[in-house]
Amino acid sequence: MQHDEFIGQVQNRARLSSRGDAEVATRATLETLAERLAGNEPLNAASQLPKGIAAYLQHEYAGAGARFSLNEFFERISQRESVELPQAIYHARVVMEVLNEALSVGEINDIRAQLPSEYDPLFEGSQGKMHVNT
């Protein structure tokens, strides 16, 4: 999947008004995911993505393995994206849906293996049910 296709999919599925908004949502989600993952996992995922998207998984805190709940995951995205929490949750789910299509099954499984089961709904797509304690 190419950069423009990835961002276009996020924009379309999240019903965002601009590619810039889709880029911000993608960056916020992937940077936060990269902080949550440990070791080389963010770099392994980045190796399967187009350069511009991959960069969001390759920052200073990528691979830190920071332990935070799914609720905090969404709160961090909300802050990074400067949107309300419900929007951040939906955007994150859309980004993860597109990421799931862009990465190999093995890579998605590697990512999921590092996350506690409370993160499972994040991988159920943008239309799945989710209960978040706010």
C-alpha positions in Angstrom: 0.0 0.0 0.0 1.3 3.4 -1.0 1.3 6.5 1.2 -1.4 8.3 -0.7 -3.6 5.2 -0.7 -3.1 4.7 3.1 -4.0 8.3 3.9 -6.9 8.3 1.4 -8.3 5.2 3.0 -8.1 6.8 6.5 -9.7 10.0 5.2 -12.5 8.2 3.4 -13.4 5.7 6.2 -13.1 8.3 9.0 -15.1 10.8 6.9 -12.4 13.4 7.4 -12.7 16.7 5.5 -9.0 16.8 4.4 -6.0 14.6 3.7 -4.2 16.8 6.3 -6.7 15.7 9.0 -6.2 12.1 7.9 -2.4 12.5 8.1 -2.8 14.0 11.7 -5.0 11.1 12.8 -2.6 8.5 11.3 0.4 10.2 12.9 -1.2 10.5 16.3 -2.3 6.8 16.3 0.9 5.3 15.0 3.2 7.4 17.2 1.2 6.3 20.3 1.2 2.7 19.1 5.0 2.9 18.7 5.4 4.1 22.3 3.3 1.2 23.6 5.2 -1.5 21.6 8.5 -2.8 22.9 11.8 -3.5 21.3 12.1 -3.6 17.5 8.4 -4.2 16.9 7.7 -0.6 15.7 10.6 -0.9 13.3 9.5 -4.3 12.0 6.1 -2.9 11.3 7.5 0.3 9.7 9.6 -1.9 7.3 6.3 -2.9 5.6 4.9 0.6 5.3 5.5 3.4 2.8 8.2 5.9 4.0 6.0 8.7 5.2 3.8 6.4 7.2 6.7 4.3 8.5 8.3 7.5 10.0 5.4 7.7 12.5 6.6 4.4 14.0 10.3 5.4 14.1 10.5 8.2 16.6 12.6 8.8 19.7 10.2 6.8 22.0 9.3 4.0 19.6 9.8 0.6 21.1 9.8 2.0 24.7 7.2 -0.5 25.7 5.4 2.1 27.8 2.6 0.4 29.8 -0.6 2.3 29.5 -4.2 1.2 29.3 -6.4 1.3 26.2 -8.2 4.3 27.7 -4.9 6.1 28.0 -3.9 5.1 24.5 -7.0 6.9 23.2 -6.5 9.9 25.5 -2.9 10.3 24.2 -4.2 10.2 20.6 -6.9 12.7 21.5 -4.2 15.1 22.8 -1.9 14.6 19.8 -4.7 15.0 17.4 -6.4 17.9 19.2 -9.8 16.3 18.9 -12.4 15.1 21.5 -12.0 11.6 22.9 -14.9 10.0 20.9 -13.4 11.3 17.6 -9.9 10.1 18.6 -11.3 6.6 19.4 -13.0 6.4 16.0 -10.0 7.8 14.1 -7.6 5.3 15.9 -9.9 2.4 15.0 -9.9 3.5 11.4 -6.1 3.9 11.3 -5.7 0.5 12.8 -8.1 -1.0 10.3 -6.1 0.4 7.4 -2.8 -0.6 9.2 -4.2 -4.2 9.4 -4.7 -4.2 5.7 -1.2 -2.7 5.0 0.8 -5.2 7.2 1.2 -8.9 6.9 -0.8 -11.1 9.1 2.4 -12.2 10.9 3.3 -8.6 11.7 -0.2 -7.8 13.0 0.0 -10.9 15.1 3.3 -9.8 16.5 1.8 -6.4 17.4 -1.2 -8.0 19.0 1.0 -10.4 21.0 2.6 -7.4 22.8 -0.7 -5.8 23.8 -3.0 -6.9 26.6 -6.4 -8.3 25.7 -8.1 -5.0 26.5 -6.6 -3.8 23.2 -8.4 -6.5 21.2 -11.4 -4.2 20.2 -8.9 -1.9 18.6 -8.4 -4.6 16.0 -12.1 -5.2 15.3 -12.3 -2.4 12.8 -14.1 0.9 12.8 -17.5 -0.6 12.9 -16.9 -3.0 15.8 -18.3 -2.5 19.3 -16.2 -0.8 21.9 -16.7 0.1 25.5 -14.3 2.6 26.8 -14.2 3.9 30.4 -14.0 7.6 30.3 
